[in-house]
Amino acid sequence: MSGIVSPPARFARVAIISDTHGHLDERIARIVATCDYVVHAGDISSASVLDSLKPRHGKVIAVAGNNDHPHMWSASESHIAGGLPTIAELDLPGGKLIVEHGHEHGMHSPSHDSLREAHSDARVIVYGHTHKLVIDKSHTPWVINPGAAGRTRTGSGPSCLILIADKNQWSIESQRFSTLAA
């Protein structure tokens, strides 16, 4: 889990998740397995979640959320929480993805303007925290939130996003599952 990762040459498929709070929905884990990378926007809460993320190329980019302080994880995993960056970036064909948890830009409703100002060199900014799926393409950089990929405050069900990036075009697909586990 480094701060900067280099992409495949022409095309990348990125699973984007957040707010697992110690549990990754198995349907989302299956989506992650079809992607080149996975980006986790924080509130991971357990090393078992990170261990269960198995993208095709094994590239996991994860940041600390407001619930990822070492004292909030089990004693045997606190060193993992302490090693998570607060911001990470992923160079992709056609631009840069930047991820942070988002709570520093407004506790209850992170400001998209503030995120855009902080990361103006990105093509897309990923944040979590609110547990609400958002795709804001009104301005560049895009600002997206995958919602919650675990069991905690998922609303109408766990969700994630898939970013498909090539040099000329990017697209985002949303996935939402019923609250009943498959």
Residue frames as a rotation matrix with the C-alpha (Angstrom) as fourth column:
MET 1
0.577 0.817 0.000 0.00
0.817 -0.577 0.000 0.00
0.000 0.000 -1.000 0.00
SER 2
-0.581 -0.791 -0.192 2.18
0.768 -0.611 0.193 2.80
-0.270 -0.035 0.962 -1.23
GLY 3
-0.113 0.513 -0.851 1.10
0.123 -0.842 -0.524 6.34
-0.986 -0.164 0.032 -1.90
ILE 4
0.152 0.105 -0.983 1.81
-0.884 -0.430 -0.183 6.22
-0.442 0.897 0.027 -5.66
VAL 5
-0.025 -0.075 0.997 1.26
0.191 0.979 0.078 3.26
-0.981 0.192 -0.010 -7.98
SER 6
-0.664 -0.248 -0.705 2.07
-0.615 -0.356 0.704 3.03
-0.425 0.901 0.084 -11.71
PRO 7
0.312 0.942 0.123 -0.65
-0.617 0.300 -0.728 1.76
-0.722 0.151 0.675 -14.08
PRO 8
0.042 -0.180 0.983 -0.83
0.676 0.730 0.105 -0.76
-0.736 0.660 0.153 -16.87
ALA 9
-0.802 -0.596 0.038 0.12
0.428 -0.529 0.733 0.91
-0.417 0.604 0.679 -20.17
ARG 10
-0.883 0.401 0.245 -3.22
0.073 -0.398 0.914 1.39
0.464 0.825 0.322 -21.99
PHE 11
0.038 0.999 -0.002 -6.21
-0.295 0.014 0.955 0.49
0.955 -0.035 0.295 -19.86
ALA 12
-0.954 -0.292 -0.062 -7.13
-0.034 0.312 -0.949 0.08
0.297 -0.904 -0.308 -16.20
ARG 13
0.153 0.978 -0.145 -10.19
0.039 0.141 0.989 -1.16
0.987 -0.157 -0.017 -14.35
VAL 14
-0.840 -0.499 0.213 -10.35
-0.107 -0.233 -0.967 0.12
0.532 -0.835 0.142 -10.76
ALA 15
0.135 0.833 -0.537 -12.72
0.706 0.299 0.642 -1.04
0.695 -0.466 -0.547 -8.00
ILE 16
-0.656 -0.272 0.704 -13.48
-0.196 -0.839 -0.508 1.83
0.729 -0.471 0.497 -5.63
ILE 17
0.215 0.683 -0.698 -14.79
0.603 0.469 0.645 1.07
0.768 -0.559 -0.312 -2.14
SER 18
-0.556 -0.374 0.742 -15.06
-0.368 -0.690 -0.623 2.71
0.746 -0.619 0.246 1.27
ASP 19
-0.294 0.491 0.820 -16.41
-0.948 -0.263 -0.182 2.40
0.126 -0.830 0.543 4.78
THR 20
-0.128 0.164 -0.978 -16.18
-0.164 0.969 0.184 -1.35
0.978 0.184 -0.097 5.29
HIS 21
0.099 0.143 0.985 -15.89
-0.946 -0.292 0.137 -0.94
0.308 -0.946 0.106 9.08
GLY 22
-0.430 -0.455 0.780 -14.40
-0.748 0.663 -0.026 -4.41
-0.505 -0.594 -0.626 9.49
HIS 23
-0.083 0.455 0.886 -16.54
0.280 0.864 -0.418 -6.29
-0.956 0.214 -0.199 6.96
LEU 24
-0.716 -0.127 -0.687 -16.33
-0.607 -0.372 0.702 -6.47
-0.345 0.919 0.189 3.16
ASP 25
0.393 0.908 0.149 -19.51
-0.602 0.376 -0.704 -7.63
-0.695 0.187 0.694 1.44
GLU 26
-0.204 -0.526 0.825 -18.66
0.187 0.807 0.561 -10.82
-0.961 0.268 -0.066 -0.49
ARG 27
0.614 0.462 0.639 -20.41
0.713 0.022 -0.701 -9.57
-0.338 0.886 -0.316 -3.64
ILE 28
0.914 -0.364 -0.176 -18.13
-0.395 -0.897 -0.198 -6.55
-0.086 0.251 -0.964 -3.68
ALA 29
0.071 -0.909 0.410 -15.10
-0.448 0.338 0.828 -8.79
-0.891 -0.243 -0.383 -3.08
ARG 30
0.152 0.042 0.987 -16.06
0.678 0.723 -0.136 -10.64
-0.719 0.690 0.082 -6.29
ILE 31
0.964 0.168 0.207 -16.14
0.265 -0.679 -0.684 -7.34
0.026 0.714 -0.699 -8.21
VAL 32
0.583 -0.809 -0.067 -12.72
-0.640 -0.509 0.575 -6.41
-0.500 -0.292 -0.815 -6.82
ALA 33
0.014 -0.599 0.801 -11.34
0.095 0.798 0.595 -9.69
-0.995 0.068 0.068 -8.21
THR 34
0.491 0.229 0.841 -12.29
0.826 0.184 -0.532 -8.57
-0.277 0.956 -0.099 -11.75
CYS 35
0.995 -0.078 0.057 -10.35
-0.062 -0.971 -0.231 -5.30
0.074 0.227 -0.971 -11.48
ASP 36
0.305 -0.952 0.023 -6.69
0.347 0.088 -0.934 -4.36
0.887 0.293 0.357 -11.91
TYR 37
-0.827 -0.517 0.220 -6.64
0.046 -0.454 -0.890 -2.22
0.560 -0.726 0.400 -8.75
VAL 38
0.309 0.883 -0.353 -8.77
0.787 -0.030 0.616 -1.56
0.534 -0.468 -0.705 -5.72
VAL 39
-0.653 -0.370 0.660 -8.96
-0.021 -0.863 -0.504 1.81
0.757 -0.344 0.556 -3.99
HIS 40
0.089 0.645 -0.759 -10.30
0.904 0.267 0.333 1.89
0.417 -0.716 -0.559 -0.41
ALA 41
-0.110 -0.051 0.993 -11.28
0.082 -0.996 -0.042 5.38
0.991 0.076 0.114 0.81
GLY 42
-0.774 -0.450 0.445 -10.95
-0.356 -0.272 -0.894 4.62
0.523 -0.851 0.051 4.51
ASP 43
-0.008 0.604 0.797 -12.77
-0.977 0.166 -0.136 3.41
-0.215 -0.779 0.589 7.61
ILE 44
-0.194 -0.249 -0.949 -11.33
-0.547 0.830 -0.106 -0.03
0.814 0.499 -0.297 6.94
SER 45
0.368 0.360 0.857 -11.23
-0.912 -0.037 0.408 -1.05
0.179 -0.932 0.315 10.64
SER 46
0.612 -0.163 0.774 -9.53
-0.278 0.871 0.404 -4.44
-0.740 -0.463 0.488 10.18
ALA 47
-0.430 -0.847 -0.313 -6.57
-0.720 0.113 0.684 -6.03
-0.544 0.520 -0.658 8.44
SER 48
-0.446 0.313 0.838 -8.88
0.367 0.919 -0.148 -8.88
-0.816 0.241 -0.525 7.40
VAL 49
0.706 0.676 -0.213 -10.64
0.123 -0.412 -0.903 -6.45
-0.698 0.611 -0.374 5.04
LEU 50
0.308 -0.678 -0.667 -7.34
-0.870 -0.485 0.091 -5.50
-0.385 0.552 -0.740 3.41
ASP 51
-0.647 -0.579 0.496 -6.37
-0.397 0.812 0.428 -9.19
-0.651 0.080 -0.755 3.19
SER 52
-0.061 0.728 0.682 -9.65
0.470 0.624 -0.624 -10.02
-0.881 0.283 -0.380 1.42
LEU 53
0.658 0.229 -0.718 -9.03
-0.421 -0.678 -0.602 -7.45
-0.625 0.698 -0.350 -1.35
LYS 54
-0.145 -0.675 0.723 -7.69
0.279 0.673 0.685 -9.48
-0.949 0.301 0.091 -4.27
PRO 55
0.628 0.319 -0.710 -7.60
-0.540 -0.478 -0.693 -7.45
-0.560 0.818 -0.128 -7.50
ARG 56
0.987 -0.153 0.040 -6.11
0.135 0.679 -0.722 -9.15
0.083 0.718 0.691 -10.59
HIS 57
0.322 -0.929 0.185 -2.73
0.123 -0.152 -0.981 -7.42
0.939 0.338 0.066 -10.27
GLY 58
0.177 -0.216 -0.960 -2.72
0.925 0.371 0.087 -7.39
0.337 -0.903 0.266 -6.46
LYS 59
-0.747 -0.481 0.459 -2.59
0.364 -0.873 -0.324 -3.59
0.557 -0.075 0.827 -6.29
VAL 60
0.323 0.805 -0.498 -4.41
0.900 -0.098 0.425 -2.25
0.293 -0.586 -0.756 -3.21
ILE 61
-0.681 -0.408 0.608 -4.44
0.213 -0.905 -0.369 1.48
0.700 -0.122 0.703 -2.50
ALA 62
0.318 0.786 -0.530 -5.95
0.777 0.104 0.621 2.32
0.543 -0.609 -0.578 0.89
VAL 63
-0.483 -0.397 0.781 -6.11
-0.100 -0.861 -0.499 5.42
0.870 -0.319 0.376 3.08
ALA 64
-0.816 0.142 -0.561 -6.96
0.578 0.231 -0.782 5.96
0.018 -0.963 -0.271 6.72
GLY 65
0.008 0.874 0.485 -10.42
0.318 -0.462 0.828 7.13
0.948 0.148 -0.281 7.65
ASN 66
-0.114 -0.006 0.993 -11.49
-0.728 -0.680 -0.088 8.83
0.676 -0.733 0.073 10.85
ASN 67
0.777 0.386 0.497 -12.05
-0.622 0.589 0.516 5.35
-0.094 -0.710 0.698 12.38
ASP 68
0.796 -0.532 -0.290 -8.64
0.288 0.753 -0.592 3.99
0.533 0.388 0.752 11.36
HIS 69
0.322 -0.691 0.647 -6.53
-0.850 -0.512 -0.124 5.29
0.416 -0.510 -0.753 14.25
PRO 70
-0.471 -0.604 -0.643 -4.22
-0.300 0.795 -0.527 2.60
0.830 -0.055 -0.556 15.68
HIS 71
-0.926 0.106 0.362 -5.99
-0.344 0.157 -0.926 2.65
-0.155 -0.982 -0.109 19.07
MET 72
0.010 0.998 -0.059 -9.29
-0.907 -0.015 -0.421 1.84
-0.421 0.058 0.905 17.32
TRP 73
0.313 -0.007 -0.950 -7.96
-0.610 0.765 -0.207 -1.36
0.728 0.644 0.235 15.70
SER 74
0.975 -0.021 -0.219 -7.06
0.163 0.737 0.656 -4.53
0.148 -0.676 0.722 17.59
ALA 75
0.619 -0.785 0.000 -3.68
-0.440 -0.347 0.828 -4.36
-0.650 -0.513 -0.561 19.34
SER 76
0.010 -0.647 0.762 -2.22
0.399 0.702 0.591 -6.95
-0.917 0.298 0.265 16.96
GLU 77
0.166 0.132 0.977 -3.24
0.986 -0.043 -0.162 -4.84
0.021 0.990 -0.137 13.92
SER 78
0.743 0.208 -0.636 -2.60
0.361 -0.925 0.120 -1.33
-0.563 -0.318 -0.763 15.22
HIS 79
-0.285 -0.925 -0.251 0.70
0.109 -0.292 0.950 -1.09
-0.952 0.243 0.184 13.32
ILE 80
-0.513 0.196 0.836 -1.22
0.854 0.216 0.474 -1.59
-0.088 0.957 -0.278 10.05
ALA 81
0.620 0.784 0.036 -3.64
0.784 -0.620 0.005 1.22
0.026 0.026 -0.999 10.85
GLY 82
0.524 -0.487 -0.699 -0.71
0.163 -0.748 0.643 3.42
-0.836 -0.451 -0.313 11.82
GLY 83
-0.538 -0.814 0.220 0.90
0.317 0.047 0.947 2.81
-0.781 0.580 0.233 8.43
LEU 84
0.134 0.668 0.732 -2.05
0.976 0.039 -0.215 3.93
-0.173 0.743 -0.646 6.33
PRO 85
-0.898 -0.406 0.166 -1.56
0.433 -0.881 0.190 7.24
0.069 0.243 0.967 4.50
THR 86
-0.294 0.820 -0.490 -4.23
0.239 -0.433 -0.869 9.94
-0.925 -0.373 -0.069 4.74
ILE 87
0.583 0.391 -0.712 -4.01
-0.592 -0.396 -0.702 10.69
-0.557 0.831 0.001 1.00
ALA 88
-0.270 -0.658 0.703 -2.89
0.240 0.661 0.710 8.43
-0.932 0.361 -0.020 -1.86
GLU 89
0.232 0.315 -0.920 -2.74
-0.802 -0.474 -0.364 8.74
-0.551 0.822 0.143 -5.61
LEU 90
0.045 -0.126 0.991 -2.90
0.403 0.910 0.097 6.35
-0.914 0.395 0.092 -8.52
ASP 91
-0.418 -0.242 -0.876 -1.52
-0.678 -0.559 0.478 7.30
-0.605 0.793 0.069 -11.92
LEU 92
0.109 0.575 0.811 -3.83
0.335 0.747 -0.574 5.87
-0.936 0.334 -0.111 -14.57
PRO 93
-0.623 -0.232 0.747 -3.93
0.779 -0.096 0.620 6.07
-0.072 0.968 0.240 -18.34
GLY 94
-0.111 0.588 0.801 -5.22
0.595 -0.606 0.528 9.57
0.796 0.535 -0.282 -19.07
GLY 95
0.198 0.182 0.963 -4.87
-0.427 -0.868 0.252 11.07
0.882 -0.461 -0.094 -15.60
LYS 96
-0.826 -0.554 -0.109 -4.53
-0.061 0.280 -0.958 10.78
0.561 -0.784 -0.265 -11.86
LEU 97
0.417 0.868 -0.271 -6.91
0.225 0.191 0.956 9.44
0.881 -0.459 -0.115 -9.21
ILE 98
-0.724 -0.550 0.416 -6.52
-0.291 -0.303 -0.907 10.88
0.625 -0.778 0.059 -5.71
VAL 99
0.240 0.785 -0.571 -8.16
0.332 0.487 0.808 9.32
0.912 -0.384 -0.143 -2.66
GLU 100
-0.901 -0.336 0.275 -8.72
-0.189 -0.267 -0.945 10.54
0.390 -0.903 0.177 0.87
HIS 101
-0.691 0.656 -0.303 -11.44
0.718 0.574 -0.394 9.83
-0.085 -0.490 -0.868 3.40
GLY 102
-0.299 0.566 0.768 -13.01
0.506 -0.589 0.630 13.27
0.810 0.577 -0.110 3.06
HIS 103
0.457 0.583 -0.672 -13.84
0.865 -0.114 0.489 14.13
0.209 -0.805 -0.556 6.68
GLU 104
-0.401 -0.682 -0.611 -11.24
0.740 -0.635 0.222 16.93
-0.540 -0.363 0.760 6.65
HIS 105
-0.959 0.076 0.272 -13.42
0.152 -0.672 0.724 18.75
0.238 0.736 0.634 4.07
GLY 106
-0.300 0.886 0.355 -16.61
-0.854 -0.414 0.314 18.81
0.425 -0.209 0.881 6.15
MET 107
-0.825 -0.164 0.541 -17.55
-0.477 0.717 -0.509 16.28
-0.305 -0.677 -0.670 8.81
HIS 108
-0.168 0.852 0.496 -21.14
-0.014 0.501 -0.865 15.56
-0.986 -0.152 -0.073 7.79
SER 109
0.813 0.414 0.409 -21.06
0.415 0.079 -0.906 16.60
-0.408 0.907 -0.107 4.15
PRO 110
-0.181 -0.979 -0.092 -17.59
0.575 -0.181 0.798 16.99
-0.798 0.091 0.596 2.64
SER 111
0.489 0.306 -0.817 -17.34
-0.291 -0.825 -0.484 19.97
-0.822 0.475 -0.315 0.29
HIS 112
0.592 -0.239 0.769 -16.69
0.739 0.540 -0.402 19.02
-0.320 0.807 0.497 -3.30
ASP 113
0.872 -0.294 0.392 -15.32
-0.038 -0.837 -0.545 22.52
0.489 0.461 -0.741 -3.92
SER 114
0.576 -0.675 0.461 -12.81
-0.753 -0.218 0.621 22.05
-0.318 -0.705 -0.634 -1.09
LEU 115
0.421 -0.396 0.816 -11.76
0.240 0.916 0.321 18.63
-0.875 0.061 0.481 -2.42
ARG 116
0.754 -0.101 0.649 -11.35
0.648 -0.047 -0.760 20.07
0.107 0.994 0.030 -5.93
GLU 117
0.826 -0.466 0.318 -9.27
-0.449 -0.884 -0.131 22.95
0.342 -0.035 -0.939 -4.61
ALA 118
0.461 -0.657 0.597 -7.03
-0.595 0.271 0.757 20.60
-0.659 -0.704 -0.266 -2.61
HIS 119
-0.190 -0.474 0.860 -6.51
0.250 0.823 0.509 18.22
-0.949 0.312 -0.038 -5.54
SER 120
0.481 0.455 -0.749 -6.81
-0.477 -0.582 -0.659 20.32
-0.736 0.674 -0.063 -8.70
ASP 121
-0.366 -0.718 -0.592 -4.24
-0.911 0.146 0.387 18.16
-0.191 0.681 -0.707 -10.53
ALA 122
-0.662 0.187 0.726 -6.45
0.019 0.972 -0.233 15.05
-0.750 -0.141 -0.647 -10.33
ARG 123
-0.815 0.521 -0.253 -8.86
-0.297 0.000 0.955 13.78
0.497 0.854 0.155 -12.96
VAL 124
0.323 0.905 -0.277 -10.99
-0.015 0.298 0.955 12.13
0.946 -0.304 0.110 -10.27
ILE 125
-0.653 -0.395 0.646 -11.10
-0.633 -0.183 -0.752 12.52
0.415 -0.900 -0.130 -6.48
VAL 126
-0.004 0.596 -0.803 -12.40
0.231 0.782 0.580 9.65
0.973 -0.183 -0.140 -4.37
TYR 127
-0.691 -0.164 0.704 -13.69
-0.639 -0.318 -0.701 10.14
0.339 -0.934 0.115 -0.85
GLY 128
-0.498 0.527 -0.688 -15.72
0.511 0.820 0.258 8.08
0.700 -0.223 -0.678 1.62
HIS 129
-0.995 -0.098 -0.013 -17.01
0.057 -0.458 -0.887 8.93
0.081 -0.883 0.462 5.10
THR 130
-0.554 0.831 0.059 -20.67
-0.824 -0.536 -0.182 9.68
-0.120 -0.149 0.981 4.33
HIS 131
-0.684 0.252 0.684 -21.65
0.133 0.966 -0.222 6.12
-0.717 -0.061 -0.695 3.31
LYS 132
0.454 0.868 -0.200 -23.55
-0.006 -0.221 -0.975 7.71
-0.891 0.444 -0.095 0.40
LEU 133
-0.160 -0.459 0.874 -22.85
0.864 0.362 0.349 6.86
-0.476 0.811 0.339 -3.22
VAL 134
0.595 0.255 -0.762 -22.09
-0.039 -0.938 -0.344 10.05
-0.803 0.235 -0.548 -5.19
ILE 135
-0.174 -0.631 0.756 -20.87
0.936 0.133 0.326 10.64
-0.306 0.765 0.567 -8.74
ASP 136
0.634 0.302 -0.712 -20.30
0.191 -0.953 -0.235 14.37
-0.750 0.013 -0.662 -9.29
LYS 137
-0.184 -0.645 0.741 -19.10
0.933 0.123 0.339 15.05
-0.310 0.754 0.579 -12.84
SER 138
0.788 0.612 -0.060 -20.31
0.572 -0.766 -0.294 18.67
-0.226 0.197 -0.954 -12.82
HIS 139
0.756 -0.643 -0.124 -16.73
-0.655 -0.742 -0.144 19.99
0.000 0.190 -0.982 -12.87
THR 140
0.586 -0.686 -0.431 -13.24
0.378 0.702 -0.604 18.62
0.717 0.191 0.671 -13.37
PRO 141
-0.892 -0.291 -0.345 -11.88
-0.315 0.949 0.014 16.91
0.323 0.121 -0.939 -11.40
TRP 142
0.143 0.916 -0.375 -14.80
-0.200 0.398 0.895 14.58
0.969 -0.053 0.240 -10.87
VAL 143
-0.651 -0.233 0.723 -15.63
-0.748 0.030 -0.663 13.90
0.133 -0.972 -0.194 -7.21
ILE 144
0.095 0.664 -0.741 -16.96
-0.414 0.704 0.578 10.45
0.905 0.252 0.342 -6.36
ASN 145
-0.455 -0.108 0.884 -17.92
-0.872 0.257 -0.417 8.48
-0.183 -0.960 -0.211 -3.28
PRO 146
-0.712 0.114 -0.693 -18.56
-0.305 0.838 0.453 4.72
0.632 0.534 -0.562 -3.55
GLY 147
0.463 0.846 0.263 -20.86
-0.637 0.112 0.763 4.56
0.616 -0.521 0.591 -0.52
ALA 148
-0.002 -0.411 0.911 -20.33
-0.930 0.336 0.150 1.81
-0.368 -0.847 -0.383 2.07
ALA 149
-0.057 -0.144 -0.988 -19.03
-0.725 0.687 -0.059 -1.63
0.687 0.712 -0.144 1.08
GLY 150
-0.945 -0.300 -0.126 -19.67
-0.122 0.684 -0.720 -3.40
0.302 -0.665 -0.683 4.39
ARG 151
-0.336 0.843 -0.420 -22.63
0.824 0.479 0.303 -3.76
0.457 -0.244 -0.855 6.76
THR 152
-0.379 0.095 -0.920 -22.58
0.745 -0.559 -0.365 -0.39
-0.549 -0.824 0.141 8.53
ARG 153
0.047 0.511 -0.858 -25.02
-0.039 -0.858 -0.513 2.33
-0.998 0.058 -0.020 7.41
THR 154
-0.837 -0.366 0.407 -25.39
0.336 0.243 0.910 1.02
-0.432 0.898 -0.080 3.86
GLY 155
-0.481 0.725 -0.493 -28.86
-0.740 -0.637 -0.216 2.51
-0.470 0.261 0.843 3.37
SER 156
0.585 0.784 -0.207 -30.44
-0.759 0.439 -0.481 0.48
-0.286 0.438 0.852 0.60
GLY 157
0.949 -0.252 0.190 -27.46
0.272 0.958 -0.087 -1.88
-0.160 0.134 0.978 0.41
PRO 158
0.156 -0.973 -0.172 -23.68
0.247 -0.130 0.960 -2.09
-0.956 -0.192 0.220 0.10
SER 159
0.978 0.198 0.065 -22.20
0.126 -0.317 -0.940 -0.35
-0.165 0.928 -0.335 -2.90
CYS 160
-0.054 -0.996 -0.076 -19.03
0.422 -0.092 0.902 0.32
-0.905 0.017 0.425 -4.88
LEU 161
0.726 0.171 -0.666 -17.87
-0.477 -0.573 -0.667 2.02
-0.496 0.801 -0.334 -8.05
ILE 162
0.245 -0.678 0.693 -15.83
0.728 0.600 0.330 0.77
-0.640 0.424 0.641 -10.98
LEU 163
0.474 -0.230 -0.850 -13.66
-0.485 -0.874 -0.035 3.25
-0.735 0.428 -0.526 -12.84
ILE 164
0.486 -0.346 0.803 -12.61
0.758 0.624 -0.190 2.26
-0.435 0.701 0.565 -16.34
ALA 165
0.568 -0.394 -0.722 -9.71
-0.305 -0.916 0.260 4.40
-0.764 0.072 -0.641 -17.52
ASP 166
0.341 -0.620 0.706 -7.91
0.919 0.378 -0.112 4.54
-0.197 0.687 0.699 -20.81
LYS 167
-0.635 -0.760 -0.139 -5.78
0.722 -0.648 0.241 7.32
-0.274 0.053 0.960 -22.23
ASN 168
-0.867 0.275 0.415 -8.70
0.108 -0.710 0.696 9.10
0.487 0.648 0.586 -23.94
GLN 169
-0.032 0.969 0.245 -11.82
-0.484 -0.230 0.844 8.27
0.875 -0.092 0.476 -21.95
TRP 170
-0.990 -0.135 0.040 -12.87
-0.095 0.435 -0.895 7.46
0.104 -0.890 -0.444 -18.39
SER 171
-0.079 0.996 -0.032 -16.20
-0.403 -0.003 0.915 6.04
0.912 0.085 0.402 -17.28
ILE 172
-0.857 -0.112 0.503 -17.71
-0.516 0.190 -0.835 5.11
-0.002 -0.975 -0.220 -13.93
GLU 173
-0.180 0.795 -0.580 -20.15
-0.077 0.576 0.814 2.30
0.981 0.191 -0.042 -13.20
SER 174
-0.414 0.105 0.904 -22.03
-0.903 -0.170 -0.394 2.04
0.113 -0.980 0.166 -9.91
GLN 175
-0.398 0.279 -0.874 -22.95
0.089 0.960 0.266 -1.22
0.913 0.029 -0.407 -8.23
ARG 176
-0.462 0.315 0.829 -25.46
-0.881 -0.267 -0.390 -1.48
0.099 -0.911 0.401 -5.39
PHE 177
-0.705 0.167 -0.690 -26.59
0.081 0.984 0.156 -4.72
0.705 0.054 -0.707 -3.80
SER 178
0.439 0.891 0.118 -29.61
-0.151 -0.056 0.987 -5.53
0.886 -0.451 0.110 -1.67
THR 179
0.063 -0.393 0.917 -29.06
-0.966 -0.254 -0.043 -5.57
0.250 -0.884 -0.396 2.06
LEU 180
0.812 0.217 0.542 -29.58
-0.374 0.906 0.197 -9.34
-0.448 -0.363 0.817 2.03
ALA 181
-0.222 -0.974 -0.037 -26.25
-0.744 0.144 0.653 -11.12
-0.631 0.172 -0.757 1.55
ALA 182
0.257 0.239 -0.936 -25.96
-0.889 0.437 -0.133 -13.41
0.378 0.867 0.325 -1.45
